[in-house]
Amino acid sequence: MAHVAFCIAPFAGHVHPSLAVVRELANLGHRVSYATTAEFGAAARAAGGHLVGYQTTMRIATDGRRPWTEPGRDSLVQAQRVLLRELEAVAPVLNRVFDDDVPDVVVCDPMTWAGRALAGRCQVPAVLSLTSMIGDSRWSLGSAASGFDPAHPALPVVFAATSAVLSRLRAGLSADRLYQPDDGVPMIAYFPRAFQVRSDEFGPNVWFVGPCLPSRPGEARPGVGSAEQGGGRDTWSPPESGPLVIVSLGTIVNRQPDLFRRCADALAALDCQVVLTLGGLDPDEIGALPANARAHAYLPLARALRHADVFVGHGGMTSTMEALSFGVPIVALSQAPEQRTNANRLAELGLGIHLELGQQTQEALRGAVSALLGDADVRIRLDWMRKEIEQAPGAPAAAEVIENAMRGRHGGESAA
């Protein structure tokens, strides 16, 4: 029995895809430690992991209305500062736990540098857990920070500060390895190869295992209560007839009652039912809704999407994969650089429509949803992508990648 440590960014879209892999490893007899915040502790334990709790600093980097990295020349510097602050806060907690209970491998999110630092400190293999599109044949923080200025005067300062922290942590790791890992680090990508741009460029260290979604048969996402306007918990049921449009902005950039209201008002004139799932936002903040719309503070996305005809989302990879796994076309209202990359790929593959910041007007929203409701050809492309998702090897392949990393075997054909 091996000891596997997970250190994943404390956001639902990053945590949930990994839980099926935790469950798979636990079922194989491995001991799994899962470092995360209390918010996801119950989910980690339900999957078979032992919770290693810590306090995150990332939540204070966004007000829920805009991403903590916005396009522009300062975007990469902003991202580095946020991730460096998280490293300084989380790494000491992990060191106290794992110095006396050394893992055999660390599965880490590129956004949680403490995981890479832990693997270096313990001198054990690292495996990257990716819920973001890969750039230039590897994951790169730079690829998620479009429009940044590579000559920005603050970059060397942040880079030097990161190197100093890594040295103090005895991570045996240089700062550049955090920003762009070398080709020897195994990478698990939670989307099918067909969704990746220039997928033929990727070698045997990248494994496209697919979404590993909680909505797959036999897998249930914990904490799925709902609170509905004018009702109690779990009161939602799908409409008996007519098209259904689901609107969600996830749980990071969802504190935008005005955008939710804009969506509801835009779709008021259409012959459809609209469900707003708010990710914890109080439905009262949205105000009175049109007759064809209902708002839920919490609603399991998979439960709603299996009945949906169109999904209006923010372009996050996990919710995008969830919608596509049910064959639902997407209107993507991207809010952050990596979401913009996903949304562009959706449009390129003919799986949806991308409305960028500045284009997300009532008229454009109404037009995009109407276009997808009336597009018969999009169903052919959705059926293709749904099959690609279904044929991806999933959590068993991800568990095998992790086991092989422990054994020093990283090669072979990259999955799917």
C-alpha positions in Angstrom: 0.0 0.0 0.0 1.4 3.4 -1.0 0.8 6.8 0.4 -0.6 9.3 -2.2 -0.9 13.0 -1.3 -3.2 15.3 -3.3 -2.8 19.0 -3.2 -5.4 20.6 -5.4 -6.5 24.3 -5.7 -9.4 24.8 -3.4 -12.1 25.5 -6.0 -14.9 23.2 -7.0 -13.9 22.9 -10.6 -10.4 21.8 -9.6 -11.4 19.5 -6.7 -14.4 17.6 -8.1 -12.6 15.9 -11.1 -9.9 14.5 -8.8 -12.3 12.9 -6.4 -13.1 9.9 -8.7 -9.3 9.3 -8.8 -9.0 9.5 -5.0 -11.8 6.9 -4.9 -10.1 4.7 -7.4 -6.8 4.8 -5.5 -8.5 4.1 -2.2 -10.3 1.1 -3.8 -6.9 -0.2 -5.0 -5.7 -0.2 -1.4 -3.6 3.0 -1.4 -3.7 5.4 1.5 -4.7 8.9 0.3 -4.1 12.2 2.0 -6.0 15.1 0.5 -4.9 18.7 1.3 -7.7 21.1 0.9 -9.9 23.6 2.8 -12.7 22.7 5.2 -15.2 23.5 2.4 -14.2 20.3 0.5 -13.3 18.2 3.5 -16.5 16.1 3.5 -16.1 15.4 -0.2 -12.5 14.3 0.2 -13.4 12.0 3.1 -16.4 10.6 1.2 -14.1 9.7 -1.7 -11.8 7.8 0.6 -9.2 10.4 1.4 -7.8 11.6 4.8 -8.3 15.4 5.1 -5.2 17.6 5.6 -6.9 21.0 6.2 -5.4 24.4 5.6 -6.6 28.0 5.3 -6.4 29.4 1.7 -5.4 32.9 0.8 -6.8 32.6 -2.8 -10.4 33.5 -1.8 -9.3 37.0 -0.9 -7.8 37.5 -4.4 -11.3 37.8 -6.0 -14.5 39.4 -4.9 -16.5 36.9 -6.9 -17.2 39.5 -9.6 -14.0 39.4 -11.6 -11.1 36.9 -11.8 -7.9 37.5 -9.9 -6.1 37.6 -13.2 -7.6 39.8 -15.8 -6.2 40.1 -19.4 -3.5 42.8 -19.7 0.1 43.5 -19.2 -0.1 42.9 -15.4 -2.0 39.6 -15.6 1.0 37.2 -15.1 2.4 39.4 -12.3 -1.0 39.3 -10.6 -1.1 35.5 -10.9 2.4 35.0 -9.6 1.8 37.1 -6.5 -1.5 35.3 -5.7 0.2 31.9 -6.1 3.3 32.9 -4.2 1.2 34.1 -1.2 -0.7 30.8 -1.2 2.6 28.9 -1.3 3.9 30.8 1.8 0.6 30.1 3.6 0.1 26.4 2.7 3.6 24.9 2.5 4.4 25.2 6.2 1.1 23.3 7.0 1.9 20.5 4.6 5.5 20.3 5.9 4.3 19.8 9.5 2.1 17.0 8.4 4.2 15.2 5.8 7.7 15.6 7.2 6.8 12.7 9.5 4.5 10.9 7.1 6.3 11.2 3.7 4.1 10.4 0.7 5.2 8.2 -2.1 3.9 10.6 -4.8 2.2 14.0 -4.7 -0.6 14.8 -7.1 -0.7 18.6 -7.4 -2.5 21.3 -9.1 -0.4 23.8 -11.1 -2.2 26.6 -9.1 -1.1 25.1 -5.8 2.7 25.5 -5.7 2.9 24.0 -2.2 2.2 20.6 -3.8 5.2 20.9 -6.1 7.3 22.2 -3.2 6.2 19.2 -1.1 7.2 16.7 -3.7 10.6 18.4 -4.0 11.2 18.6 -0.3 10.3 14.9 0.1 12.2 13.9 -3.0 9.2 12.0 -4.4 7.6 12.1 -7.9 5.0 14.8 -8.7 2.0 14.4 -11.0 0.2 17.4 -12.3 -3.6 17.5 -12.2 -4.9 19.7 -15.0 -8.3 21.3 -15.4 -6.9 24.0 -17.8 -6.1 23.9 -21.4 -2.4 23.0 -22.1 -0.2 25.5 -24.0 2.9 24.9 -26.0 2.9 21.1 -25.4 2.9 21.6 -21.7 1.0 23.4 -19.0 2.1 27.0 -18.6 1.0 29.8 -16.3 1.8 32.2 -19.1 -0.7 30.5 -21.4 -3.4 31.4 -18.9 -2.4 35.0 -18.7 -3.0 36.3 -22.2 -1.8 39.7 -23.1 0.8 40.0 -20.4 4.0 41.9 -21.0 7.1 39.6 -20.8 9.3 42.7 -20.1 7.2 43.8 -17.2 9.6 45.2 -14.6 7.9 43.4 -11.7 8.4 39.9 -13.2 12.1 39.5 -12.1 11.2 40.7 -8.6 8.4 38.2 -8.2 10.5 35.4 -9.7 13.4 36.1 -7.3 10.9 36.2 -4.3 9.5 32.8 -5.4 13.0 31.3 -5.7 13.9 32.6 -2.2 10.7 31.0 -0.7 11.4 27.7 -2.5 15.0 27.7 -1.1 13.7 28.4 2.4 11.3 25.5 2.1 14.1 23.2 0.9 12.0 22.3 -2.1 15.0 21.6 -4.4 13.0 23.3 -7.1 13.6 26.4 -9.2 10.9 29.0 -9.8 10.9 28.3 -13.5 9.8 24.7 -12.9 6.6 26.0 -11.2 5.7 28.2 -14.2 6.5 25.6 -16.9 7.3 22.1 -15.7 9.9 20.1 -17.7 8.7 17.3 -20.0 9.4 14.6 -17.5 6.5 15.5 -15.1 3.4 13.3 -15.8 0.3 15.3 -16.5 -3.3 14.1 -16.0 -5.7 16.3 -18.2 -9.4 16.1 -17.2 -10.7 16.5 -20.7 -10.5 14.4 -23.8 -7.7 14.8 -26.3 -10.1 16.0 -29.0 -10.8 19.2 -26.9 -7.1 20.1 -26.7 -5.8 22.6 -29.2 -2.9 21.1 -31.3 -3.3 17.8 -29.5 -0.9 16.0 -31.7 2.0 18.0 -30.1 1.7 16.2 -26.8 4.0 13.4 -25.8 3.7 10.3 -23.6 3.8 12.2 -20.3 0.4 13.8 -21.0 -2.7 11.6 -20.3 -6.1 12.9 -21.5 -8.2 10.8 -19.1 -11.4 12.8 -19.6 -13.5 14.7 -17.1 -13.9 11.9 -14.4 -17.2 13.6 -13.6 -19.2 13.0 -10.4 -22.2 12.8 -12.7 -20.9 9.5 -14.2 -22.9 6.4 -13.2 -22.3 5.4 -9.6 -20.7 8.7 -8.7 -22.5 11.3 -6.6 -21.3 14.8 -5.7 -21.7 15.5 -2.0 -23.4 18.6 -0.7 -26.1 18.9 -3.3 -28.9 20.7 -1.5 -30.7 23.5 -3.2 -32.5 26.6 -2.1 -35.1 28.0 -4.4 -36.8 31.3 -4.6 -40.2 30.8 -3.0 -39.5 27.3 -1.9 -37.4 25.0 0.4 -34.6 22.6 -0.3 -34.5 20.1 -3.2 -37.8 21.5 -4.6 -36.7 21.7 -8.2 -37.9 19.3 -10.9 -37.5 19.7 -14.7 -40.3 21.2 -16.7 -42.7 18.8 -18.3 -42.4 20.4 -21.7 -40.5 23.1 -23.6 -36.8 23.9 -23.9 -34.8 24.3 -20.6 -31.9 26.7 -20.3 -29.5 26.4 -17.4 -27.4 29.4 -16.3 -24.4 29.0 -14.0 -21.2 31.0 -13.3 -19.6 28.4 -11.1 -18.4 29.3 -7.6 -15.4 31.7 -8.2 -16.8 34.5 -10.3 -20.4 34.0 -9.5 -21.0 37.0 -7.3 -22.6 38.9 -10.2 -26.3 39.3 -9.6 -26.5 41.8 -12.4 -25.2 39.3 -14.9 -27.6 36.6 -13.7 -30.4 39.1 -13.9 -29.3 40.1 -17.4 -29.5 36.5 -18.5 -33.0 36.0 -17.0 -34.3 39.2 -18.6 -32.7 38.4 -22.0 -34.5 35.0 -22.1 -37.8 36.3 -20.8 -39.3 36.6 -24.3 -38.2 33.1 -25.4 -40.4 30.1 -25.3 -38.2 28.3 -22.7 -37.8 27.7 -19.0 -34.7 29.2 -17.3 -33.0 27.9 -14.2 -30.3 30.0 -12.6 -28.0 28.0 -10.3 -26.2 30.6 -8.3 -23.3 28.8 -6.6 -24.3 30.1 -3.1 -25.5 33.5 -4.1 -28.7 34.5 -2.3 -31.6 34.4 -4.8 -33.0 37.5 -3.2 -30.0 39.4 -4.6 -31.3 38.7 -8.1 -34.6 40.3 -7.4 -38.0 39.5 -9.0 -37.6 37.3 -12.0 -39.6 36.8 -15.2 -42.3 34.2 -15.1 -40.2 31.6 -17.0 -37.2 31.8 -14.6 -36.3 30.4 -11.2 -33.2 30.9 -9.1 -31.5 28.4 -6.8 -28.7 29.2 -4.4 -27.5 25.6 -4.8 -28.5 23.1 -7.4 -26.5 20.0 -8.5 -25.4 21.0 -12.0 -25.5 17.5 -13.3 -29.0 17.0 -12.1 -30.1 20.0 -14.1 -27.9 19.6 -17.2 -29.2 16.1 -18.0 -32.6 17.8 -18.8 -31.1 21.0 -20.4 -31.3 22.1 -24.0 -28.8 25.0 -23.7 -26.2 25.8 -21.0 -25.2 29.4 -20.3 -21.9 29.2 -18.4 -18.6 31.0 -17.7 -16.4 28.7 -19.7 -14.8 26.8 -16.8 -13.4 23.5 -17.9 -15.3 21.3 -15.4 -18.8 22.7 -16.1 -18.0 22.8 -19.8 -17.1 19.1 -19.7 -20.2 18.3 -17.6 -22.5 20.0 -20.2 -20.8 18.3 -23.1 -21.0 14.9 -21.4 -24.8 15.3 -21.6 -24.7 16.6 -25.2 -25.8 20.2 -24.2 -24.6 23.1 -26.4 -23.0 26.1 -24.5 -23.2 29.8 -24.6 -19.9 30.7 -22.9 -19.7 34.0 -21.0 -16.0 33.9 -20.3 -14.8 35.9 -17.3 -11.1 34.9 -17.0 -8.2 34.2 -19.5 -8.3 30.4 -19.1 -12.1 30.5 -19.5 -11.7 32.5 -22.7 -9.4 29.8 -24.1 -12.0 27.1 -23.3 -14.8 29.2 -24.8 -12.8 29.9 -28.0 -12.2 26.1 -28.4 -16.0 25.5 -27.9 -16.8 27.9 -30.7 -14.0 26.5 -32.9 -15.3 23.0 -32.6 -18.9 24.1 -33.2 -20.1 23.1 -29.8 -21.4 26.5 -28.7 -21.1 30.3 -28.9 -18.6 32.5 -27.1 -19.6 35.9 -25.9 -16.6 37.8 -24.5 -16.6 40.5 -21.9 -18.1 43.5 -23.5 -20.3 41.3 -25.7 -22.5 39.9 -23.0 -25.6 42.1 -23.7 -29.2 41.0 -23.4 -29.6 41.1 -27.2 -26.5 39.0 -27.7 -27.5 36.5 -25.0 -31.0 36.1 -26.5 -29.6 35.7 -30.0 -27.0 33.1 -28.9 -29.5 30.9 -27.0 -32.0 31.2 -29.8 -29.4 30.2 -32.4 -28.4 27.1 -30.4 -32.0 26.1 -29.8 -32.6 26.2 -33.5 -29.4 24.6 -34.7 -29.9 21.0 -35.8 -26.3 20.7 -37.0 -24.9 21.4 -33.5 -26.4 18.1 -32.3 -24.1 16.2 -34.7 -21.0 17.8 -33.3 -22.2 17.4 -29.7 -22.8 13.7 -30.3 -19.2 13.4 -31.5 -17.8 15.2 -28.5 -20.0 13.2 -26.1 -18.6 10.0 -27.6 -15.0 11.4 -27.1 -15.8 12.0 -23.4 -17.4 8.6 -23.0 -14.5 6.8 -24.6 -11.8 8.7 -22.5 -10.3 6.2 -20.0 -11.3 8.1 -16.9 -10.3 7.6 -13.3 -8.7 4.1 -13.7 -6.2 5.5 -16.2 -5.5 8.4 -13.9 -4.8 6.1 -11.0 -2.5 4.0 -13.3 -0.5 7.2 -14.2 0.0 7.9 -10.5 1.0 4.3 -9.7 3.5 4.4 -12.6 4.9 7.6 -11.4 5.7 5.9 -8.0 7.3 3.1 -9.9 9.4 5.4 -12.1 7.5 4.5 -15.3 6.3 7.7 -17.0 6.4 6.6 -20.6 4.1 4.8 -22.9 1.3 6.0 -25.1 -0.5 9.1 -23.8 -4.1 8.2 -23.1 -6.9 8.9 -25.5 
